[in-house]
Amino acid sequence: MIEILGVPTTETHLRGALWSLVVNFIINGAGFCIAAHFIAVWAAALAYWRWSNVDTRWTTKVTSSGKAT
């Protein structure tokens, strides 16, 4: 969307706060920030999984009769 809005902005010389933001937007920096957030959320989820014993709380214990307890 930023790329699509950038073309008419530069061709028609639009002015204003929104248009200057579109023209000066650093898309590579935004991509790196998004990737960093994915890695941070993944690391937090992995740490939570390992240290809070989620797997033992979510598994059901099955008795010898086949019924879940």
Phi and psi restraints in degrees (range 20) as a CNS / XPLOR table:
assign (resid 1 and name C) (resid 2 and name N)
       (resid 2 and name CA) (resid 2 and name C) 1.0 -63.2 20.0 2
assign (resid 2 and name N) (resid 2 and name CA)
       (resid 2 and name C) (resid 3 and name N) 1.0 -42.1 20.0 2
assign (resid 2 and name C) (resid 3 and name N)
       (resid 3 and name CA) (resid 3 and name C) 1.0 -65.3 20.0 2
assign (resid 3 and name N) (resid 3 and name CA)
       (resid 3 and name C) (resid 4 and name N) 1.0 -41.2 20.0 2
assign (resid 3 and name C) (resid 4 and name N)
       (resid 4 and name CA) (resid 4 and name C) 1.0 -65.2 20.0 2
assign (resid 4 and name N) (resid 4 and name CA)
       (resid 4 and name C) (resid 5 and name N) 1.0 -41.0 20.0 2
assign (resid 4 and name C) (resid 5 and name N)
       (resid 5 and name CA) (resid 5 and name C) 1.0 -73.3 20.0 2
assign (resid 5 and name N) (resid 5 and name CA)
       (resid 5 and name C) (resid 6 and name N) 1.0 -24.0 20.0 2
assign (resid 5 and name C) (resid 6 and name N)
       (resid 6 and name CA) (resid 6 and name C) 1.0 -71.5 20.0 2
assign (resid 6 and name N) (resid 6 and name CA)
       (resid 6 and name C) (resid 7 and name N) 1.0 -32.7 20.0 2
assign (resid 6 and name C) (resid 7 and name N)
       (resid 7 and name CA) (resid 7 and name C) 1.0 -65.3 20.0 2
assign (resid 7 and name N) (resid 7 and name CA)
       (resid 7 and name C) (resid 8 and name N) 1.0 -54.7 20.0 2
assign (resid 7 and name C) (resid 8 and name N)
       (resid 8 and name CA) (resid 8 and name C) 1.0 -66.4 20.0 2
assign (resid 8 and name N) (resid 8 and name CA)
       (resid 8 and name C) (resid 9 and name N) 1.0 -25.6 20.0 2
assign (resid 8 and name C) (resid 9 and name N)
       (resid 9 and name CA) (resid 9 and name C) 1.0 -65.1 20.0 2
assign (resid 9 and name N) (resid 9 and name CA)
       (resid 9 and name C) (resid 10 and name N) 1.0 -45.6 20.0 2
assign (resid 9 and name C) (resid 10 and name N)
       (resid 10 and name CA) (resid 10 and name C) 1.0 -75.5 20.0 2
assign (resid 10 and name N) (resid 10 and name CA)
       (resid 10 and name C) (resid 11 and name N) 1.0 -32.8 20.0 2
assign (resid 10 and name C) (resid 11 and name N)
       (resid 11 and name CA) (resid 11 and name C) 1.0 -75.2 20.0 2
assign (resid 11 and name N) (resid 11 and name CA)
       (resid 11 and name C) (resid 12 and name N) 1.0 -36.8 20.0 2
assign (resid 11 and name C) (resid 12 and name N)
       (resid 12 and name CA) (resid 12 and name C) 1.0 -100.0 20.0 2
assign (resid 12 and name N) (resid 12 and name CA)
       (resid 12 and name C) (resid 13 and name N) 1.0 0.0 20.0 2
assign (resid 12 and name C) (resid 13 and name N)
       (resid 13 and name CA) (resid 13 and name C) 1.0 56.6 20.0 2
assign (resid 13 and name N) (resid 13 and name CA)
       (resid 13 and name C) (resid 14 and name N) 1.0 49.0 20.0 2
assign (resid 13 and name C) (resid 14 and name N)
       (resid 14 and name CA) (resid 14 and name C) 1.0 -70.0 20.0 2
assign (resid 14 and name N) (resid 14 and name CA)
       (resid 14 and name C) (resid 15 and name N) 1.0 146.9 20.0 2
assign (resid 14 and name C) (resid 15 and name N)
       (resid 15 and name CA) (resid 15 and name C) 1.0 -121.5 20.0 2
assign (resid 15 and name N) (resid 15 and name CA)
       (resid 15 and name C) (resid 16 and name N) 1.0 154.0 20.0 2
assign (resid 15 and name C) (resid 16 and name N)
       (resid 16 and name CA) (resid 16 and name C) 1.0 136.3 20.0 2
assign (resid 16 and name N) (resid 16 and name CA)
       (resid 16 and name C) (resid 17 and name N) 1.0 170.6 20.0 2
assign (resid 16 and name C) (resid 17 and name N)
       (resid 17 and name CA) (resid 17 and name C) 1.0 -65.5 20.0 2
assign (resid 17 and name N) (resid 17 and name CA)
       (resid 17 and name C) (resid 18 and name N) 1.0 -44.6 20.0 2
assign (resid 17 and name C) (resid 18 and name N)
       (resid 18 and name CA) (resid 18 and name C) 1.0 -64.1 20.0 2
assign (resid 18 and name N) (resid 18 and name CA)
       (resid 18 and name C) (resid 19 and name N) 1.0 -44.0 20.0 2
assign (resid 18 and name C) (resid 19 and name N)
       (resid 19 and name CA) (resid 19 and name C) 1.0 -70.2 20.0 2
assign (resid 19 and name N) (resid 19 and name CA)
       (resid 19 and name C) (resid 20 and name N) 1.0 -35.3 20.0 2
assign (resid 19 and name C) (resid 20 and name N)
       (resid 20 and name CA) (resid 20 and name C) 1.0 -69.9 20.0 2
assign (resid 20 and name N) (resid 20 and name CA)
       (resid 20 and name C) (resid 21 and name N) 1.0 -32.7 20.0 2
assign (resid 20 and name C) (resid 21 and name N)
       (resid 21 and name CA) (resid 21 and name C) 1.0 -65.4 20.0 2
assign (resid 21 and name N) (resid 21 and name CA)
       (resid 21 and name C) (resid 22 and name N) 1.0 -42.4 20.0 2
assign (resid 21 and name C) (resid 22 and name N)
       (resid 22 and name CA) (resid 22 and name C) 1.0 -63.9 20.0 2
assign (resid 22 and name N) (resid 22 and name CA)
       (resid 22 and name C) (resid 23 and name N) 1.0 -43.8 20.0 2
assign (resid 22 and name C) (resid 23 and name N)
       (resid 23 and name CA) (resid 23 and name C) 1.0 -69.0 20.0 2
assign (resid 23 and name N) (resid 23 and name CA)
       (resid 23 and name C) (resid 24 and name N) 1.0 -39.0 20.0 2
assign (resid 23 and name C) (resid 24 and name N)
       (resid 24 and name CA) (resid 24 and name C) 1.0 -91.8 20.0 2
assign (resid 24 and name N) (resid 24 and name CA)
       (resid 24 and name C) (resid 25 and name N) 1.0 5.4 20.0 2
assign (resid 24 and name C) (resid 25 and name N)
       (resid 25 and name CA) (resid 25 and name C) 1.0 -68.5 20.0 2
assign (resid 25 and name N) (resid 25 and name CA)
       (resid 25 and name C) (resid 26 and name N) 1.0 130.5 20.0 2
assign (resid 25 and name C) (resid 26 and name N)
       (resid 26 and name CA) (resid 26 and name C) 1.0 -97.8 20.0 2
assign (resid 26 and name N) (resid 26 and name CA)
       (resid 26 and name C) (resid 27 and name N) 1.0 100.1 20.0 2
assign (resid 26 and name C) (resid 27 and name N)
       (resid 27 and name CA) (resid 27 and name C) 1.0 -72.2 20.0 2
assign (resid 27 and name N) (resid 27 and name CA)
       (resid 27 and name C) (resid 28 and name N) 1.0 -31.4 20.0 2
assign (resid 27 and name C) (resid 28 and name N)
       (resid 28 and name CA) (resid 28 and name C) 1.0 -65.6 20.0 2
assign (resid 28 and name N) (resid 28 and name CA)
       (resid 28 and name C) (resid 29 and name N) 1.0 -41.1 20.0 2
assign (resid 28 and name C) (resid 29 and name N)
       (resid 29 and name CA) (resid 29 and name C) 1.0 -63.8 20.0 2
assign (resid 29 and name N) (resid 29 and name CA)
       (resid 29 and name C) (resid 30 and name N) 1.0 -38.5 20.0 2
assign (resid 29 and name C) (resid 30 and name N)
       (resid 30 and name CA) (resid 30 and name C) 1.0 -64.8 20.0 2
assign (resid 30 and name N) (resid 30 and name CA)
       (resid 30 and name C) (resid 31 and name N) 1.0 -39.4 20.0 2
assign (resid 30 and name C) (resid 31 and name N)
       (resid 31 and name CA) (resid 31 and name C) 1.0 -63.6 20.0 2
assign (resid 31 and name N) (resid 31 and name CA)
       (resid 31 and name C) (resid 32 and name N) 1.0 -42.9 20.0 2
assign (resid 31 and name C) (resid 32 and name N)
       (resid 32 and name CA) (resid 32 and name C) 1.0 -64.5 20.0 2
assign (resid 32 and name N) (resid 32 and name CA)
       (resid 32 and name C) (resid 33 and name N) 1.0 -38.3 20.0 2
assign (resid 32 and name C) (resid 33 and name N)
       (resid 33 and name CA) (resid 33 and name C) 1.0 -65.5 20.0 2
assign (resid 33 and name N) (resid 33 and name CA)
       (resid 33 and name C) (resid 34 and name N) 1.0 -41.0 20.0 2
assign (resid 33 and name C) (resid 34 and name N)
       (resid 34 and name CA) (resid 34 and name C) 1.0 -64.0 20.0 2
assign (resid 34 and name N) (resid 34 and name CA)
       (resid 34 and name C) (resid 35 and name N) 1.0 -44.6 20.0 2
assign (resid 34 and name C) (resid 35 and name N)
       (resid 35 and name CA) (resid 35 and name C) 1.0 -63.0 20.0 2
assign (resid 35 and name N) (resid 35 and name CA)
       (resid 35 and name C) (resid 36 and name N) 1.0 -40.1 20.0 2
assign (resid 35 and name C) (resid 36 and name N)
       (resid 36 and name CA) (resid 36 and name C) 1.0 -64.1 20.0 2
assign (resid 36 and name N) (resid 36 and name CA)
       (resid 36 and name C) (resid 37 and name N) 1.0 -38.4 20.0 2
assign (resid 36 and name C) (resid 37 and name N)
       (resid 37 and name CA) (resid 37 and name C) 1.0 -66.1 20.0 2
assign (resid 37 and name N) (resid 37 and name CA)
       (resid 37 and name C) (resid 38 and name N) 1.0 -39.7 20.0 2
assign (resid 37 and name C) (resid 38 and name N)
       (resid 38 and name CA) (resid 38 and name C) 1.0 -60.2 20.0 2
assign (resid 38 and name N) (resid 38 and name CA)
       (resid 38 and name C) (resid 39 and name N) 1.0 -44.2 20.0 2
assign (resid 38 and name C) (resid 39 and name N)
       (resid 39 and name CA) (resid 39 and name C) 1.0 -65.2 20.0 2
assign (resid 39 and name N) (resid 39 and name CA)
       (resid 39 and name C) (resid 40 and name N) 1.0 -41.2 20.0 2
assign (resid 39 and name C) (resid 40 and name N)
       (resid 40 and name CA) (resid 40 and name C) 1.0 -65.4 20.0 2
assign (resid 40 and name N) (resid 40 and name CA)
       (resid 40 and name C) (resid 41 and name N) 1.0 -42.3 20.0 2
assign (resid 40 and name C) (resid 41 and name N)
       (resid 41 and name CA) (resid 41 and name C) 1.0 -67.2 20.0 2
assign (resid 41 and name N) (resid 41 and name CA)
       (resid 41 and name C) (resid 42 and name N) 1.0 -39.9 20.0 2
assign (resid 41 and name C) (resid 42 and name N)
       (resid 42 and name CA) (resid 42 and name C) 1.0 -62.5 20.0 2
assign (resid 42 and name N) (resid 42 and name CA)
       (resid 42 and name C) (resid 43 and name N) 1.0 -44.3 20.0 2
assign (resid 42 and name C) (resid 43 and name N)
       (resid 43 and name CA) (resid 43 and name C) 1.0 -64.5 20.0 2
assign (resid 43 and name N) (resid 43 and name CA)
       (resid 43 and name C) (resid 44 and name N) 1.0 -39.9 20.0 2
assign (resid 43 and name C) (resid 44 and name N)
       (resid 44 and name CA) (resid 44 and name C) 1.0 -65.9 20.0 2
assign (resid 44 and name N) (resid 44 and name CA)
       (resid 44 and name C) (resid 45 and name N) 1.0 -40.7 20.0 2
assign (resid 44 and name C) (resid 45 and name N)
       (resid 45 and name CA) (resid 45 and name C) 1.0 -65.8 20.0 2
assign (resid 45 and name N) (resid 45 and name CA)
       (resid 45 and name C) (resid 46 and name N) 1.0 -40.3 20.0 2
assign (resid 45 and name C) (resid 46 and name N)
       (resid 46 and name CA) (resid 46 and name C) 1.0 -64.6 20.0 2
assign (resid 46 and name N) (resid 46 and name CA)
       (resid 46 and name C) (resid 47 and name N) 1.0 -43.2 20.0 2
assign (resid 46 and name C) (resid 47 and name N)
       (resid 47 and name CA) (resid 47 and name C) 1.0 -63.7 20.0 2
assign (resid 47 and name N) (resid 47 and name CA)
       (resid 47 and name C) (resid 48 and name N) 1.0 -42.4 20.0 2
assign (resid 47 and name C) (resid 48 and name N)
       (resid 48 and name CA) (resid 48 and name C) 1.0 -62.6 20.0 2
assign (resid 48 and name N) (resid 48 and name CA)
       (resid 48 and name C) (resid 49 and name N) 1.0 -42.5 20.0 2
assign (resid 48 and name C) (resid 49 and name N)
       (resid 49 and name CA) (resid 49 and name C) 1.0 -62.3 20.0 2
assign (resid 49 and name N) (resid 49 and name CA)
       (resid 49 and name C) (resid 50 and name N) 1.0 -43.8 20.0 2
assign (resid 49 and name C) (resid 50 and name N)
       (resid 50 and name CA) (resid 50 and name C) 1.0 -73.3 20.0 2
assign (resid 50 and name N) (resid 50 and name CA)
       (resid 50 and name C) (resid 51 and name N) 1.0 -42.1 20.0 2
assign (resid 50 and name C) (resid 51 and name N)
       (resid 51 and name CA) (resid 51 and name C) 1.0 -94.4 20.0 2
assign (resid 51 and name N) (resid 51 and name CA)
       (resid 51 and name C) (resid 52 and name N) 1.0 -8.9 20.0 2
assign (resid 51 and name C) (resid 52 and name N)
       (resid 52 and name CA) (resid 52 and name C) 1.0 -110.2 20.0 2
assign (resid 52 and name N) (resid 52 and name CA)
       (resid 52 and name C) (resid 53 and name N) 1.0 6.5 20.0 2
assign (resid 52 and name C) (resid 53 and name N)
       (resid 53 and name CA) (resid 53 and name C) 1.0 53.4 20.0 2
assign (resid 53 and name N) (resid 53 and name CA)
       (resid 53 and name C) (resid 54 and name N) 1.0 47.5 20.0 2
assign (resid 53 and name C) (resid 54 and name N)
       (resid 54 and name CA) (resid 54 and name C) 1.0 -63.7 20.0 2
assign (resid 54 and name N) (resid 54 and name CA)
       (resid 54 and name C) (resid 55 and name N) 1.0 -37.4 20.0 2
assign (resid 54 and name C) (resid 55 and name N)
       (resid 55 and name CA) (resid 55 and name C) 1.0 -63.6 20.0 2
assign (resid 55 and name N) (resid 55 and name CA)
       (resid 55 and name C) (resid 56 and name N) 1.0 -34.3 20.0 2
assign (resid 55 and name C) (resid 56 and name N)
       (resid 56 and name CA) (resid 56 and name C) 1.0 -75.7 20.0 2
assign (resid 56 and name N) (resid 56 and name CA)
       (resid 56 and name C) (resid 57 and name N) 1.0 -28.4 20.0 2
assign (resid 56 and name C) (resid 57 and name N)
       (resid 57 and name CA) (resid 57 and name C) 1.0 -77.8 20.0 2
assign (resid 57 and name N) (resid 57 and name CA)
       (resid 57 and name C) (resid 58 and name N) 1.0 -27.0 20.0 2
assign (resid 57 and name C) (resid 58 and name N)
       (resid 58 and name CA) (resid 58 and name C) 1.0 -94.0 20.0 2
assign (resid 58 and name N) (resid 58 and name CA)
       (resid 58 and name C) (resid 59 and name N) 1.0 -13.3 20.0 2
assign (resid 58 and name C) (resid 59 and name N)
       (resid 59 and name CA) (resid 59 and name C) 1.0 -82.5 20.0 2
assign (resid 59 and name N) (resid 59 and name CA)
       (resid 59 and name C) (resid 60 and name N) 1.0 145.1 20.0 2
assign (resid 59 and name C) (resid 60 and name N)
       (resid 60 and name CA) (resid 60 and name C) 1.0 -97.6 20.0 2
assign (resid 60 and name N) (resid 60 and name CA)
       (resid 60 and name C) (resid 61 and name N) 1.0 143.4 20.0 2
assign (resid 60 and name C) (resid 61 and name N)
       (resid 61 and name CA) (resid 61 and name C) 1.0 -90.9 20.0 2
assign (resid 61 and name N) (resid 61 and name CA)
       (resid 61 and name C) (resid 62 and name N) 1.0 124.6 20.0 2
assign (resid 61 and name C) (resid 62 and name N)
       (resid 62 and name CA) (resid 62 and name C) 1.0 -104.9 20.0 2
assign (resid 62 and name N) (resid 62 and name CA)
       (resid 62 and name C) (resid 63 and name N) 1.0 129.4 20.0 2
assign (resid 62 and name C) (resid 63 and name N)
       (resid 63 and name CA) (resid 63 and name C) 1.0 -82.3 20.0 2
assign (resid 63 and name N) (resid 63 and name CA)
       (resid 63 and name C) (resid 64 and name N) 1.0 175.0 20.0 2
assign (resid 63 and name C) (resid 64 and name N)
       (resid 64 and name CA) (resid 64 and name C) 1.0 -65.1 20.0 2
assign (resid 64 and name N) (resid 64 and name CA)
       (resid 64 and name C) (resid 65 and name N) 1.0 -20.1 20.0 2
assign (resid 64 and name C) (resid 65 and name N)
       (resid 65 and name CA) (resid 65 and name C) 1.0 -83.1 20.0 2
assign (resid 65 and name N) (resid 65 and name CA)
       (resid 65 and name C) (resid 66 and name N) 1.0 -7.0 20.0 2
assign (resid 65 and name C) (resid 66 and name N)
       (resid 66 and name CA) (resid 66 and name C) 1.0 92.2 20.0 2
assign (resid 66 and name N) (resid 66 and name CA)
       (resid 66 and name C) (resid 67 and name N) 1.0 2.9 20.0 2
assign (resid 66 and name C) (resid 67 and name N)
       (resid 67 and name CA) (resid 67 and name C) 1.0 -95.2 20.0 2
assign (resid 67 and name N) (resid 67 and name CA)
       (resid 67 and name C) (resid 68 and name N) 1.0 141.6 20.0 2
assign (resid 67 and name C) (resid 68 and name N)
       (resid 68 and name CA) (resid 68 and name C) 1.0 -77.4 20.0 2
assign (resid 68 and name N) (resid 68 and name CA)
       (resid 68 and name C) (resid 69 and name N) 1.0 141.8 20.0 2
